[in-house]
Amino acid sequence: MNPVNPALLDHLEWKAEQILGQLRDGHSLDHLSAVYEVPEPHLRARVPDWRRKYPDQERGPARLSRSVP
Protein backbone atom coordinates (compact mmCIF):
# COMPACT_ATOMS: atom_id res chain seq x y z
CA MET A 1 0.00 0.00 0.00
CA ASN A 2 1.26 3.51 -0.80
CA PRO A 3 1.97 5.75 2.20
CA VAL A 4 -0.68 8.36 2.95
CA ASN A 5 0.29 12.02 2.53
CA PRO A 6 0.98 13.56 6.00
CA ALA A 7 -0.96 16.71 5.07
CA LEU A 8 -3.98 14.54 4.26
CA LEU A 9 -3.65 12.81 7.62
CA ASP A 10 -3.69 16.19 9.38
CA HIS A 11 -6.76 17.16 7.34
CA LEU A 12 -8.50 13.92 8.31
CA GLU A 13 -7.81 14.57 11.98
CA TRP A 14 -9.41 17.98 11.54
CA LYS A 15 -12.41 16.29 9.88
CA ALA A 16 -12.68 13.41 12.38
CA GLU A 17 -15.89 14.63 14.02
CA GLN A 18 -17.51 15.15 10.63
CA ILE A 19 -16.45 11.68 9.49
CA LEU A 20 -17.93 10.11 12.65
CA GLY A 21 -21.17 11.97 11.99
CA GLN A 22 -21.22 10.66 8.44
CA LEU A 23 -20.67 7.12 9.69
CA ARG A 24 -23.50 7.62 12.20
CA ASP A 25 -25.72 8.79 9.35
CA GLY A 26 -25.10 5.56 7.46
CA HIS A 27 -22.23 6.31 5.10
CA SER A 28 -19.86 3.39 4.60
CA LEU A 29 -16.12 3.45 5.14
CA ASP A 30 -15.78 2.58 1.46
CA HIS A 31 -17.76 5.70 0.49
CA LEU A 32 -15.86 7.95 2.91
CA SER A 33 -12.58 6.51 1.67
CA ALA A 34 -13.48 7.72 -1.82
CA VAL A 35 -14.73 11.11 -0.59
CA TYR A 36 -11.62 11.86 1.46
CA GLU A 37 -9.26 10.11 -0.97
CA VAL A 38 -7.63 7.99 1.70
CA PRO A 39 -7.28 4.20 1.80
CA GLU A 40 -10.15 2.50 3.62
CA PRO A 41 -7.75 0.54 5.90
CA HIS A 42 -6.42 3.88 7.19
CA LEU A 43 -9.92 5.13 8.02
CA ARG A 44 -10.81 1.79 9.60
CA ALA A 45 -7.70 2.05 11.80
CA ARG A 46 -8.43 5.66 12.88
CA VAL A 47 -12.15 5.34 13.66
CA PRO A 48 -11.75 3.60 17.05
CA ASP A 49 -9.40 6.36 18.25
CA TRP A 50 -11.76 9.05 16.99
CA ARG A 51 -14.71 7.39 18.73
CA ARG A 52 -12.81 7.56 22.03
CA LYS A 53 -11.69 11.13 21.38
CA TYR A 54 -15.11 12.42 20.20
CA PRO A 55 -17.72 10.25 21.96
CA ASP A 56 -20.52 12.78 21.45
CA GLN A 57 -20.33 12.28 17.69
CA GLU A 58 -21.40 8.67 18.12
CA ARG A 59 -24.65 9.69 19.76
CA GLY A 60 -25.32 12.81 17.74
CA PRO A 61 -28.53 14.79 17.54
CA ALA A 62 -31.85 13.18 16.75
CA ARG A 63 -32.53 13.05 13.04
CA LEU A 64 -35.11 15.52 11.79
CA SER A 65 -37.82 14.65 9.33
CA ARG A 66 -37.44 16.26 5.94
CA SER A 67 -41.12 16.06 5.04
CA VAL A 68 -42.51 18.97 3.10
CA PRO A 69 -45.40 20.83 4.79
C-alpha positions in Angstrom: 0.0 0.0 0.0 1.3 3.5 -0.8 2.0 5.8 2.2 -0.7 8.4 3.0 0.3 12.0 2.5 1.0 13.6 6.0 -1.0 16.7 5.1 -4.0 14.5 4.3 -3.7 12.8 7.6 -3.7 16.2 9.4 -6.8 17.2 7.3 -8.5 13.9 8.3 -7.8 14.6 12.0 -9.4 18.0 11.5 -12.4 16.3 9.9 -12.7 13.4 12.4 -15.9 14.6 14.0 -17.5 15.1 10.6 -16.5 11.7 9.5 -17.9 10.1 12.6 -21.2 12.0 12.0 -21.2 10.7 8.4 -20.7 7.1 9.7 -23.5 7.6 12.2 -25.7 8.8 9.4 -25.1 5.6 7.5 -22.2 6.3 5.1 -19.9 3.4 4.6 -16.1 3.4 5.1 -15.8 2.6 1.5 -17.8 5.7 0.5 -15.9 7.9 2.9 -12.6 6.5 1.7 -13.5 7.7 -1.8 -14.7 11.1 -0.6 -11.6 11.9 1.5 -9.3 10.1 -1.0 -7.6 8.0 1.7 -7.3 4.2 1.8 -10.1 2.5 3.6 -7.8 0.5 5.9 -6.4 3.9 7.2 -9.9 5.1 8.0 -10.8 1.8 9.6 -7.7 2.0 11.8 -8.4 5.7 12.9 -12.2 5.3 13.7 -11.8 3.6 17.1 -9.4 6.4 18.2 -11.8 9.0 17.0 -14.7 7.4 18.7 -12.8 7.6 22.0 -11.7 11.1 21.4 -15.1 12.4 20.2 -17.7 10.2 22.0 -20.5 12.8 21.4 -20.3 12.3 17.7 -21.4 8.7 18.1 -24.7 9.7 19.8 -25.3 12.8 17.7 -28.5 14.8 17.5 -31.9 13.2 16.7 -32.5 13.0 13.0 -35.1 15.5 11.8 -37.8 14.6 9.3 -37.4 16.3 5.9 -41.1 16.1 5.0 -42.5 19.0 3.1 -45.4 20.8 4.8 
